[in-house]
């Protein structure tokens, strides 16, 4: 039998179904998610969907690293610190550069037709 639990993440209420024996674990997970989203939001000024995706990627990366360490018998690595305001989102920068390059190529291609 499942019950529902209301959790608050980034100021929004979410009603989640869970088994009674999982309530504590779900509350802990919601608190972790809320904390990490707050840290990443503060450091990157991200909001909304981008913030959720960046937080999910960070948590998934940490989970993968911990699983790999467990398979290899090594201690799990410490969670990564959230990016600082001065850090660079390298993957995001690469995407923006590619988008700018594509727009420049398109603009230059139109210019070549003029001559």
MOPAC internal coordinates of N, CA, C and O (Angstrom, degrees):
PM7 1SCF
backbone

  N    0.0000 0     0.00 0     0.00 0    0    0    0
  C    1.4491 1     0.00 0     0.00 0    1    0    0
  C    1.5286 1   108.99 1     0.00 0    2    1    0
  O    1.2310 1   120.56 1   -45.07 1    3    2    1
  N    1.3256 1   116.53 1   134.93 1    3    2    1
  C    1.4635 1   118.42 1   179.79 1    5    3    2
  C    1.5246 1   109.82 1  -109.88 1    6    5    3
  O    1.2310 1   121.94 1   -24.08 1    7    6    5
  N    1.3075 1   113.89 1   155.92 1    7    6    5
  C    1.4512 1   120.96 1   176.32 1    9    7    6
  C    1.5148 1   107.20 1  -124.42 1   10    9    7
  O    1.2310 1   120.43 1    -2.65 1   11   10    9
  N    1.3024 1   116.78 1   177.35 1   11   10    9
  C    1.4599 1   119.41 1   178.17 1   13   11   10
  C    1.5187 1   109.36 1  -114.96 1   14   13   11
  O    1.2310 1   122.12 1   -26.73 1   15   14   13
  N    1.3089 1   113.55 1   153.27 1   15   14   13
  C    1.4533 1   121.04 1  -179.87 1   17   15   14
  C    1.5175 1   107.41 1  -136.23 1   18   17   15
  O    1.2310 1   120.10 1   -46.45 1   19   18   17
  N    1.3128 1   117.42 1   133.55 1   19   18   17
  C    1.4570 1   121.62 1   175.23 1   21   19   18
  C    1.5233 1   108.14 1   -91.68 1   22   21   19
  O    1.2310 1   120.67 1   -54.31 1   23   22   21
  N    1.3287 1   116.32 1   125.69 1   23   22   21
  C    1.4631 1   121.26 1   176.79 1   25   23   22
  C    1.5163 1   108.40 1  -120.75 1   26   25   23
  O    1.2310 1   120.97 1   -30.47 1   27   26   25
  N    1.3178 1   115.75 1   149.53 1   27   26   25
  C    1.4591 1   122.03 1  -179.95 1   29   27   26
  C    1.5183 1   108.26 1  -110.90 1   30   29   27
  O    1.2310 1   120.81 1   -59.25 1   31   30   29
  N    1.3187 1   116.06 1   120.75 1   31   30   29
  C    1.4642 1   121.66 1   178.19 1   33   31   30
  C    1.5176 1   108.08 1  -129.99 1   34   33   31
  O    1.2310 1   121.30 1   -60.62 1   35   34   33
  N    1.3153 1   115.12 1   119.38 1   35   34   33
  C    1.4583 1   122.37 1  -179.12 1   37   35   34
  C    1.5257 1   112.39 1    52.78 1   38   37   35
  O    1.2310 1   121.23 1  -138.06 1   39   38   37
  N    1.3399 1   115.25 1    41.94 1   39   38   37
  C    1.4530 1   120.87 1   175.07 1   41   39   38
  C    1.5168 1   114.83 1    80.66 1   42   41   39
  O    1.2310 1   119.93 1  -176.36 1   43   42   41
  N    1.3233 1   117.74 1     3.64 1   43   42   41
  C    1.4631 1   120.83 1   178.83 1   45   43   42
  C    1.5196 1   109.73 1  -115.23 1   46   45   43
  O    1.2310 1   121.22 1   -38.97 1   47   46   45
  N    1.3211 1   115.27 1   141.03 1   47   46   45
  C    1.4635 1   121.63 1   179.31 1   49   47   46
  C    1.5262 1   109.65 1   -89.41 1   50   49   47
  O    1.2310 1   121.22 1   -43.68 1   51   50   49
  N    1.3142 1   115.27 1   136.32 1   51   50   49
  C    1.4571 1   121.72 1   176.26 1   53   51   50
  C    1.5248 1   107.68 1  -129.50 1   54   53   51
  O    1.2310 1   120.47 1   -47.84 1   55   54   53
  N    1.3104 1   116.71 1   132.16 1   55   54   53
  C    1.4648 1   121.54 1   176.09 1   57   55   54
  C    1.5272 1   106.50 1   -97.78 1   58   57   55
  O    1.2310 1   121.23 1   -56.50 1   59   58   57
  N    1.3360 1   115.25 1   123.50 1   59   58   57
  C    1.4555 1   121.75 1  -174.67 1   61   59   58
  C    1.5136 1   109.04 1  -124.37 1   62   61   59
  O    1.2310 1   120.60 1   -46.17 1   63   62   61
  N    1.3312 1   116.47 1   133.83 1   63   62   61
  C    1.4653 1   121.01 1   175.65 1   65   63   62
  C    1.5247 1   108.51 1   -82.47 1   66   65   63
  O    1.2310 1   121.25 1   -41.61 1   67   66   65
  N    1.3070 1   115.22 1   138.39 1   67   66   65
  C    1.4668 1   119.45 1   176.62 1   69   67   66
  C    1.5160 1   109.47 1  -159.05 1   70   69   67
  O    1.2310 1   121.39 1   -22.12 1   71   70   69
  N    1.3208 1   114.94 1   157.88 1   71   70   69
  C    1.4611 1   120.52 1   176.32 1   73   71   70
  C    1.5255 1   108.36 1   -70.21 1   74   73   71
  O    1.2310 1   119.88 1   -33.08 1   75   74   73
  N    1.3104 1   117.83 1   146.92 1   75   74   73
  C    1.4713 1   120.52 1  -178.98 1   77   75   74
  C    1.5241 1   113.16 1   -53.99 1   78   77   75
  O    1.2310 1   120.23 1   143.09 1   79   78   77
  N    1.3250 1   117.16 1   -36.91 1   79   78   77
  C    1.4665 1   119.40 1  -179.09 1   81   79   78
  C    1.5381 1   112.51 1   -73.70 1   82   81   79
  O    1.2310 1   119.84 1   172.14 1   83   82   81
  N    1.3183 1   117.91 1    -7.86 1   83   82   81
  C    1.4647 1   122.14 1  -179.94 1   85   83   82
  C    1.5301 1   113.45 1  -102.96 1   86   85   83
  O    1.2310 1   119.81 1   179.31 1   87   86   85
  N    1.3190 1   117.97 1    -0.69 1   87   86   85
  C    1.4712 1   121.62 1  -175.93 1   89   87   86
  C    1.5222 1   111.63 1   -56.39 1   90   89   87
  O    1.2310 1   120.48 1   130.72 1   91   90   89
  N    1.3459 1   116.69 1   -49.28 1   91   90   89
  C    1.4698 1   120.12 1  -178.70 1   93   91   90
  C    1.5208 1   111.80 1   -60.48 1   94   93   91
  O    1.2310 1   120.60 1   136.36 1   95   94   93
  N    1.3266 1   116.46 1   -43.64 1   95   94   93
  C    1.4625 1   120.73 1  -179.63 1   97   95   94
  C    1.5227 1   110.71 1   -65.45 1   98   97   95
  O    1.2310 1   120.09 1   140.77 1   99   98   97
  N    1.3334 1   117.43 1   -39.23 1   99   98   97
  C    1.4644 1   120.43 1   178.78 1  101   99   98
  C    1.5201 1   110.70 1   -66.75 1  102  101   99
  O    1.2310 1   120.27 1   139.17 1  103  102  101
  N    1.3223 1   117.10 1   -40.83 1  103  102  101
  C    1.4651 1   120.01 1   177.46 1  105  103  102
  C    1.5289 1   110.62 1   -61.55 1  106  105  103
  O    1.2310 1   120.61 1   137.30 1  107  106  105
  N    1.3223 1   116.44 1   -42.70 1  107  106  105
  C    1.4637 1   120.44 1   178.72 1  109  107  106
  C    1.5279 1   110.77 1   -63.98 1  110  109  107
  O    1.2310 1   120.39 1   138.99 1  111  110  109
  N    1.3252 1   116.86 1   -41.01 1  111  110  109
  C    1.4600 1   120.69 1   179.02 1  113  111  110
  C    1.5289 1   110.89 1   -64.34 1  114  113  111
  O    1.2310 1   120.52 1   137.93 1  115  114  113
  N    1.3244 1   116.61 1   -42.07 1  115  114  113
  C    1.4710 1   120.71 1   178.91 1  117  115  114
  C    1.5267 1   110.62 1   -64.53 1  118  117  115
  O    1.2310 1   120.29 1   139.86 1  119  118  117
  N    1.3251 1   117.05 1   -40.14 1  119  118  117
  C    1.4689 1   120.19 1   177.89 1  121  119  118
  C    1.5288 1   111.01 1   -64.87 1  122  121  119
  O    1.2310 1   120.60 1   137.51 1  123  122  121
  N    1.3296 1   116.46 1   -42.49 1  123  122  121
  C    1.4676 1   120.31 1   177.36 1  125  123  122
  C    1.5206 1   110.65 1   -61.20 1  126  125  123
  O    1.2310 1   120.72 1   132.19 1  127  126  125
  N    1.3263 1   116.22 1   -47.81 1  127  126  125
  C    1.4598 1   120.50 1  -179.67 1  129  127  126
  C    1.5228 1   111.14 1   -60.92 1  130  129  127
  O    1.2310 1   120.21 1   134.65 1  131  130  129
  N    1.3160 1   117.21 1   -45.35 1  131  130  129
  C    1.4603 1   121.15 1   179.88 1  133  131  130
  C    1.5282 1   111.26 1   -61.58 1  134  133  131
  O    1.2310 1   120.76 1   137.02 1  135  134  133
  N    1.3293 1   116.16 1   -42.98 1  135  134  133
  C    1.4688 1   120.37 1   178.90 1  137  135  134
  C    1.5165 1   111.03 1   -62.87 1  138  137  135
  O    1.2310 1   120.58 1   131.05 1  139  138  137
  N    1.3383 1   116.49 1   -48.95 1  139  138  137
  C    1.4681 1   120.37 1  -178.00 1  141  139  138
  C    1.5202 1   111.72 1   -64.81 1  142  141  139
  O    1.2310 1   120.09 1   140.58 1  143  142  141
  N    1.3280 1   117.43 1   -39.42 1  143  142  141
  C    1.4639 1   119.66 1   177.19 1  145  143  142
  C    1.5214 1   110.41 1   -63.22 1  146  145  143
  O    1.2310 1   120.52 1   140.24 1  147  146  145
  N    1.3247 1   116.61 1   -39.76 1  147  146  145
  C    1.4655 1   120.25 1   177.85 1  149  147  146
  C    1.5180 1   111.86 1   -62.83 1  150  149  147
  O    1.2310 1   120.56 1   137.02 1  151  150  149
  N    1.3373 1   116.53 1   -42.98 1  151  150  149
  C    1.4700 1   120.60 1   178.86 1  153  151  150
  C    1.5331 1   110.93 1   -63.09 1  154  153  151
  O    1.2310 1   120.88 1   133.24 1  155  154  153
  N    1.3197 1   115.92 1   -46.76 1  155  154  153
  C    1.4730 1   119.69 1  -177.64 1  157  155  154
  C    1.5208 1   110.49 1   -69.16 1  158  157  155
  O    1.2310 1   119.85 1   141.73 1  159  158  157
  N    1.3229 1   117.89 1   -38.27 1  159  158  157
  C    1.4671 1   120.98 1   177.45 1  161  159  158
  C    1.5226 1   110.71 1   -61.02 1  162  161  159
  O    1.2310 1   120.75 1   136.26 1  163  162  161
  N    1.3164 1   116.17 1   -43.74 1  163  162  161
  C    1.4674 1   120.85 1  -179.24 1  165  163  162
  C    1.5247 1   111.07 1   -65.62 1  166  165  163
  O    1.2310 1   120.70 1   138.61 1  167  166  165
  N    1.3316 1   116.27 1   -41.39 1  167  166  165
  C    1.4593 1   120.56 1  -176.22 1  169  167  166
  C    1.5203 1   112.96 1   -75.65 1  170  169  167
  O    1.2310 1   120.10 1   147.00 1  171  170  169
  N    1.3323 1   117.42 1   -33.00 1  171  170  169
  C    1.4705 1   119.78 1  -172.02 1  173  171  170
  C    1.5139 1   113.88 1  -112.97 1  174  173  171
  O    1.2310 1   120.08 1   169.20 1  175  174  173
  N    1.3006 1   117.45 1   -10.80 1  175  174  173
  C    1.4672 1   123.06 1  -175.76 1  177  175  174
  C    1.5271 1   111.64 1    65.07 1  178  177  175
  O    1.2310 1   120.33 1  -161.70 1  179  178  177
  N    1.3320 1   116.97 1    18.30 1  179  178  177
  C    1.4612 1   121.55 1   177.25 1  181  179  178
  C    1.5175 1   109.55 1   -75.06 1  182  181  179
  O    1.2310 1   120.77 1   -26.42 1  183  182  181
  N    1.3211 1   116.13 1   153.58 1  183  182  181
  C    1.4548 1   121.94 1   176.72 1  185  183  182
  C    1.5283 1   109.03 1  -142.33 1  186  185  183
  O    1.2310 1   121.03 1    -9.71 1  187  186  185
  N    1.3057 1   115.63 1   170.29 1  187  186  185
  C    1.4541 1   122.32 1   171.04 1  189  187  186
  C    1.5179 1   114.88 1    57.18 1  190  189  187
  O    1.2310 1   121.72 1    42.08 1  191  190  189
  N    1.3160 1   114.31 1  -137.92 1  191  190  189
  C    1.4585 1   121.02 1  -175.61 1  193  191  190
  C    1.5202 1   111.99 1   -61.38 1  194  193  191
  O    1.2310 1   120.05 1   139.30 1  195  194  193
  N    1.3199 1   117.51 1   -40.70 1  195  194  193
  C    1.4722 1   120.39 1   179.99 1  197  195  194
  C    1.5317 1   110.45 1   -61.11 1  198  197  195
  O    1.2310 1   120.64 1   137.45 1  199  198  197
  N    1.3234 1   116.39 1   -42.55 1  199  198  197
  C    1.4646 1   120.36 1   178.24 1  201  199  198
  C    1.5224 1   110.58 1   -62.06 1  202  201  199
  O    1.2310 1   120.35 1   135.87 1  203  202  201
  N    1.3231 1   116.94 1   -44.13 1  203  202  201
  C    1.4652 1   120.83 1   179.78 1  205  203  202
  C    1.5234 1   110.99 1   -62.31 1  206  205  203
  O    1.2310 1   120.38 1   136.29 1  207  206  205
  N    1.3221 1   116.87 1   -43.71 1  207  206  205
  C    1.4667 1   120.63 1  -179.07 1  209  207  206
  C    1.5221 1   110.72 1   -67.45 1  210  209  207
  O    1.2310 1   119.82 1   135.98 1  211  210  209
  N    1.3217 1   117.95 1   -44.02 1  211  210  209
  C    1.4657 1   120.55 1   179.84 1  213  211  210
  C    1.5339 1   110.41 1   -62.57 1  214  213  211
  O    1.2310 1   120.24 1   139.44 1  215  214  213
  N    1.3174 1   117.15 1   -40.56 1  215  214  213
  C    1.4627 1   120.67 1   178.30 1  217  215  214
  C    1.5246 1   110.50 1   -66.30 1  218  217  215
  O    1.2310 1   120.48 1   136.06 1  219  218  217
  N    1.3242 1   116.68 1   -43.94 1  219  218  217
  C    1.4667 1   120.20 1   178.49 1  221  219  218
  C    1.5257 1   110.79 1   -61.20 1  222  221  219
  O    1.2310 1   120.01 1   138.11 1  223  222  221
  N    1.3307 1   117.58 1   -41.89 1  223  222  221
  C    1.4624 1   120.53 1   178.72 1  225  223  222
  C    1.5243 1   111.21 1   -63.53 1  226  225  223
  O    1.2310 1   120.28 1   137.72 1  227  226  225
  N    1.3129 1   117.07 1   -42.28 1  227  226  225
  C    1.4647 1   120.56 1   178.28 1  229  227  226
  C    1.5245 1   110.87 1   -61.95 1  230  229  227
  O    1.2310 1   120.45 1   133.55 1  231  230  229
  N    1.3272 1   116.75 1   -46.45 1  231  230  229
  C    1.4587 1   120.30 1  -179.58 1  233  231  230
  C    1.5275 1   111.47 1   -66.35 1  234  233  231
  O    1.2310 1   120.15 1   140.37 1  235  234  233
  N    1.3430 1   117.33 1   -39.63 1  235  234  233
  C    1.4651 1   120.59 1   178.12 1  237  235  234
  C    1.5269 1   110.66 1   -64.68 1  238  237  235
  O    1.2310 1   120.33 1   140.50 1  239  238  237
  N    1.3138 1   116.98 1   -39.50 1  239  238  237
  C    1.4640 1   120.96 1   177.96 1  241  239  238
  C    1.5277 1   110.28 1   -62.35 1  242  241  239
  O    1.2310 1   120.44 1   135.06 1  243  242  241
  N    1.3209 1   116.76 1   -44.94 1  243  242  241
  C    1.4659 1   120.74 1   178.88 1  245  243  242
  C    1.5264 1   111.01 1   -63.99 1  246  245  243
  O    1.2310 1   120.18 1   139.85 1  247  246  245
  N    1.3254 1   117.27 1   -40.15 1  247  246  245
  C    1.4601 1   120.88 1   178.21 1  249  247  246
  C    1.5227 1   110.45 1   -63.46 1  250  249  247
  O    1.2310 1   120.38 1   133.94 1  251  250  249
  N    1.3348 1   116.88 1   -46.06 1  251  250  249
  C    1.4701 1   120.33 1   178.56 1  253  251  250
  C    1.5234 1   111.16 1   -60.43 1  254  253  251
  O    1.2310 1   120.20 1   138.08 1  255  254  253
  N    1.3238 1   117.23 1   -41.92 1  255  254  253
  C    1.4683 1   120.52 1   179.52 1  257  255  254
  C    1.5293 1   110.52 1   -64.59 1  258  257  255
  O    1.2310 1   120.33 1   139.47 1  259  258  257
  N    1.3379 1   116.98 1   -40.53 1  259  258  257
  C    1.4657 1   120.48 1   179.26 1  261  259  258
  C    1.5276 1   111.00 1   -67.20 1  262  261  259
  O    1.2310 1   120.17 1   139.65 1  263  262  261
  N    1.3336 1   117.27 1   -40.35 1  263  262  261
  C    1.4653 1   120.70 1   178.14 1  265  263  262
  C    1.5261 1   111.28 1   -65.04 1  266  265  263
  O    1.2310 1   120.85 1   138.51 1  267  266  265
  N    1.3192 1   115.97 1   -41.49 1  267  266  265
  C    1.4676 1   120.26 1   178.46 1  269  267  266
  C    1.5298 1   109.96 1   -63.41 1  270  269  267
  O    1.2310 1   120.75 1   135.52 1  271  270  269
  N    1.3286 1   116.17 1   -44.48 1  271  270  269
  C    1.4655 1   120.30 1   179.13 1  273  271  270
  C    1.5256 1   110.51 1   -61.83 1  274  273  271
  O    1.2310 1   120.24 1   139.51 1  275  274  273
  N    1.3376 1   117.16 1   -40.49 1  275  274  273
  C    1.4632 1   120.77 1  -179.97 1  277  275  274
  C    1.5268 1   110.69 1   -64.73 1  278  277  275
  O    1.2310 1   120.00 1   139.90 1  279  278  277
  N    1.3339 1   117.60 1   -40.10 1  279  278  277
  C    1.4683 1   121.12 1   178.38 1  281  279  278
  C    1.5212 1   111.10 1   -64.49 1  282  281  279
  O    1.2310 1   121.06 1   144.73 1  283  282  281
  N    1.3232 1   115.57 1   -35.27 1  283  282  281
  C    1.4646 1   120.45 1  -177.40 1  285  283  282
  C    1.5231 1   112.36 1   -90.07 1  286  285  283
  O    1.2310 1   120.24 1   177.85 1  287  286  285
  N    1.3203 1   117.15 1    -2.15 1  287  286  285
  C    1.4547 1   120.92 1   179.27 1  289  287  286
  C    1.5184 1   114.11 1    75.75 1  290  289  287
  O    1.2310 1   120.33 1  -166.26 1  291  290  289
  N    1.3165 1   116.98 1    13.74 1  291  290  289
  C    1.4663 1   121.28 1   179.79 1  293  291  290
  C    1.5271 1   109.11 1   -94.40 1  294  293  291
  O    1.2310 1   120.12 1   -20.41 1  295  294  293
  N    1.3288 1   117.37 1   159.59 1  295  294  293
  C    1.4632 1   118.90 1   175.78 1  297  295  294
  C    1.5241 1   110.01 1   -67.49 1  298  297  295
  O    1.2310 1   120.66 1   -33.62 1  299  298  297
  N    1.3101 1   116.34 1   146.38 1  299  298  297
  C    1.4658 1   120.92 1   179.67 1  301  299  298
  C    1.5252 1   109.75 1   -66.34 1  302  301  299
  O    1.2310 1   120.01 1   -40.55 1  303  302  301
  N    1.3225 1   117.58 1   139.45 1  303  302  301
  C    1.4655 1   119.48 1   177.70 1  305  303  302
  C    1.5170 1   110.77 1   -68.09 1  306  305  303
  O    1.2310 1   120.85 1   -26.57 1  307  306  305
  N    1.3027 1   115.97 1   153.43 1  307  306  305
  C    1.4607 1   121.26 1   177.71 1  309  307  306
  C    1.5228 1   109.03 1   -68.54 1  310  309  307
  O    1.2310 1   119.84 1   -31.44 1  311  310  309
  N    1.3382 1   117.91 1   148.56 1  311  310  309
  C    1.4602 1   119.82 1   177.63 1  313  311  310
  C    1.5210 1   110.49 1   -57.65 1  314  313  311
  O    1.2310 1   121.18 1   -35.90 1  315  314  313
  N    1.3030 1   115.34 1   144.10 1  315  314  313
  C    1.4616 1   120.55 1   179.01 1  317  315  314
  C    1.5217 1   109.82 1   -69.04 1  318  317  315
  O    1.2310 1   121.21 1   -36.01 1  319  318  317
  N    1.3003 1   115.30 1   143.99 1  319  318  317
  C    1.4578 1   119.60 1   175.64 1  321  319  318
  C    1.5204 1   108.13 1   -71.72 1  322  321  319
  O    1.2310 1   119.89 1   -34.31 1  323  322  321
  N    1.3278 1   117.81 1   145.69 1  323  322  321
  C    1.4538 1   118.57 1   177.79 1  325  323  322
  C    1.5184 1   109.56 1   -63.05 1  326  325  323
  O    1.2310 1   120.13 1   -28.96 1  327  326  325
  N    1.3274 1   117.36 1   151.04 1  327  326  325
  C    1.4546 1   119.42 1  -179.26 1  329  327  326
  C    1.5203 1   110.23 1   -61.05 1  330  329  327
  O    1.2310 1   121.03 1   -36.90 1  331  330  329
  N    1.3190 1   115.64 1   143.10 1  331  330  329
  C    1.4546 1   119.06 1   178.61 1  333  331  330
  C    1.5181 1   109.21 1   -83.31 1  334  333  331
  O    1.2310 1   121.17 1   -11.31 1  335  334  333
  N    1.3107 1   115.37 1   168.69 1  335  334  333
  C    1.4597 1   120.38 1  -179.33 1  337  335  334
  C    1.5206 1   110.70 1   -60.94 1  338  337  335
  O    1.2310 1   120.45 1   151.86 1  339  338  337
  N    1.3239 1   116.75 1   -28.14 1  339  338  337
  C    1.4612 1   121.26 1  -177.59 1  341  339  338
  C    1.5210 1   113.29 1   -94.08 1  342  341  339
  O    1.2310 1   120.05 1   176.85 1  343  342  341
  N    1.3377 1   117.50 1    -3.15 1  343  342  341
  C    1.4622 1   118.91 1  -179.44 1  345  343  342
  C    1.5210 1   110.45 1   -78.32 1  346  345  343
  O    1.2310 1   121.58 1   -18.56 1  347  346  345
  N    1.3119 1   114.58 1   161.44 1  347  346  345
  C    1.4573 1   120.27 1  -178.30 1  349  347  346
  C    1.5155 1   108.70 1  -108.31 1  350  349  347
  O    1.2310 1   120.80 1   -48.58 1  351  350  349
  N    1.3238 1   116.08 1   131.42 1  351  350  349
  C    1.4539 1   122.41 1   172.05 1  353  351  350
  C    1.5269 1   105.25 1   -83.08 1  354  353  351
  O    1.2310 1   120.48 1   -88.54 1  355  354  353
  N    1.3373 1   116.69 1    91.46 1  355  354  353
  C    1.4658 1   121.69 1  -172.61 1  357  355  354
  C    1.5216 1   112.32 1   -57.96 1  358  357  355
  O    1.2310 1   120.34 1   135.03 1  359  358  357
  N    1.3226 1   116.95 1   -44.97 1  359  358  357
  C    1.4688 1   119.48 1  -179.26 1  361  359  358
  C    1.5232 1   110.60 1   -65.38 1  362  361  359
  O    1.2310 1   120.36 1   138.57 1  363  362  361
  N    1.3046 1   116.92 1   -41.43 1  363  362  361
  C    1.4675 1   120.66 1   177.02 1  365  363  362
  C    1.5197 1   111.47 1   -63.48 1  366  365  363
  O    1.2310 1   120.64 1   139.81 1  367  366  365
  N    1.3331 1   116.37 1   -40.19 1  367  366  365
  C    1.4673 1   120.26 1   178.18 1  369  367  366
  C    1.5244 1   110.68 1   -63.87 1  370  369  367
  O    1.2310 1   120.45 1   138.01 1  371  370  369
  N    1.3431 1   116.75 1   -41.99 1  371  370  369
  C    1.4723 1   119.88 1   177.76 1  373  371  370
  C    1.5186 1   111.61 1   -60.81 1  374  373  371
  O    1.2310 1   120.32 1   137.80 1  375  374  373
  N    1.3432 1   116.99 1   -42.20 1  375  374  373
  C    1.4683 1   120.39 1   179.14 1  377  375  374
  C    1.5210 1   110.53 1   -63.17 1  378  377  375
  O    1.2310 1   120.58 1   136.46 1  379  378  377
  N    1.3328 1   116.49 1   -43.54 1  379  378  377
  C    1.4714 1   119.22 1  -179.69 1  381  379  378
  C    1.5288 1   111.20 1   -65.57 1  382  381  379
  O    1.2310 1   120.17 1   139.57 1  383  382  381
  N    1.3301 1   117.27 1   -40.43 1  383  382  381
  C    1.4674 1   120.77 1   179.08 1  385  383  382
  C    1.5215 1   109.89 1   -63.05 1  386  385  383
  O    1.2310 1   119.94 1   135.99 1  387  386  385
  N    1.3375 1   117.72 1   -44.01 1  387  386  385
  C    1.4659 1   120.40 1   178.52 1  389  387  386
  C    1.5262 1   110.86 1   -61.66 1  390  389  387
  O    1.2310 1   120.23 1   139.39 1  391  390  389
  N    1.3261 1   117.16 1   -40.61 1  391  390  389
  C    1.4673 1   120.54 1   178.93 1  393  391  390
  C    1.5226 1   110.67 1   -64.46 1  394  393  391
  O    1.2310 1   120.24 1   139.28 1  395  394  393
  N    1.3280 1   117.15 1   -40.72 1  395  394  393
  C    1.4682 1   120.93 1   178.54 1  397  395  394
  C    1.5233 1   110.00 1   -66.07 1  398  397  395
  O    1.2310 1   120.53 1   137.06 1  399  398  397
  N    1.3320 1   116.59 1   -42.94 1  399  398  397
  C    1.4646 1   120.22 1   178.11 1  401  399  398
  C    1.5181 1   111.19 1   -59.67 1  402  401  399
  O    1.2310 1   120.33 1   137.33 1  403  402  401
  N    1.3211 1   116.97 1   -42.67 1  403  402  401
  C    1.4653 1   120.83 1   179.70 1  405  403  402
  C    1.5259 1   110.57 1   -63.24 1  406  405  403
  O    1.2310 1   120.40 1   137.96 1  407  406  405
  N    1.3256 1   116.84 1   -42.04 1  407  406  405
  C    1.4716 1   119.98 1   178.59 1  409  407  406
  C    1.5177 1   111.00 1   -66.12 1  410  409  407
  O    1.2310 1   119.93 1   140.90 1  411  410  409
  N    1.3355 1   117.75 1   -39.10 1  411  410  409
  C    1.4681 1   120.78 1   177.58 1  413  411  410
  C    1.5237 1   110.67 1   -64.87 1  414  413  411
  O    1.2310 1   120.40 1   134.98 1  415  414  413
  N    1.3339 1   116.83 1   -45.02 1  415  414  413
  C    1.4640 1   120.33 1   178.35 1  417  415  414
  C    1.5193 1   111.00 1   -58.25 1  418  417  415
  O    1.2310 1   120.67 1   137.52 1  419  418  417
  N    1.3241 1   116.32 1   -42.48 1  419  418  417
  C    1.4665 1   120.77 1   179.45 1  421  419  418
  C    1.5265 1   111.00 1   -64.30 1  422  421  419
  O    1.2310 1   120.58 1   135.51 1  423  422  421
  N    1.3259 1   116.49 1   -44.49 1  423  422  421
  C    1.4669 1   120.10 1   179.90 1  425  423  422
  C    1.5231 1   111.29 1   -65.40 1  426  425  423
  O    1.2310 1   120.46 1   138.73 1  427  426  425
  N    1.3391 1   116.73 1   -41.27 1  427  426  425
  C    1.4669 1   119.81 1   179.66 1  429  427  426
  C    1.5206 1   111.50 1   -68.37 1  430  429  427
  O    1.2310 1   119.88 1   145.27 1  431  430  429
  N    1.3170 1   117.84 1   -34.73 1  431  430  429
  C    1.4654 1   121.04 1   178.30 1  433  431  430
  C    1.5247 1   110.16 1   -62.77 1  434  433  431
  O    1.2310 1   119.87 1   140.86 1  435  434  433
  N    1.3164 1   117.85 1   -39.14 1  435  434  433
  C    1.4720 1   120.77 1   176.93 1  437  435  434
  C    1.5167 1   110.96 1   -66.98 1  438  437  435
  O    1.2310 1   119.83 1   145.58 1  439  438  437
  N    1.3291 1   117.92 1   -34.42 1  439  438  437
  C    1.4517 1   121.91 1   179.81 1  441  439  438
  C    1.5264 1   111.10 1   -67.33 1  442  441  439
  O    1.2310 1   120.72 1   142.09 1  443  442  441
  N    1.3276 1   116.24 1   -37.91 1  443  442  441
  C    1.4805 1   120.40 1  -178.63 1  445  443  442
  C    1.5189 1   110.32 1   -62.85 1  446  445  443
  O    1.2310 1   119.24 1   150.35 1  447  446  445
  N    1.2995 1   119.05 1   -29.65 1  447  446  445
  C    1.4672 1   122.42 1   179.92 1  449  447  446
  C    1.5201 1   110.91 1   -69.94 1  450  449  447
  O    1.2310 1   120.23 1   158.96 1  451  450  449
  N    1.3323 1   117.17 1   -21.04 1  451  450  449
  C    1.4635 1   120.74 1  -178.77 1  453  451  450
  C    1.5185 1   112.04 1   -75.15 1  454  453  451
  O    1.2310 1   119.48 1   156.94 1  455  454  453
  N    1.3241 1   118.60 1   -23.06 1  455  454  453
  C    1.4658 1   121.08 1  -174.67 1  457  455  454
  C    1.4749 1   111.88 1  -111.07 1  458  457  455
  O    1.2310 1   120.10 1   180.00 1  459  458  457

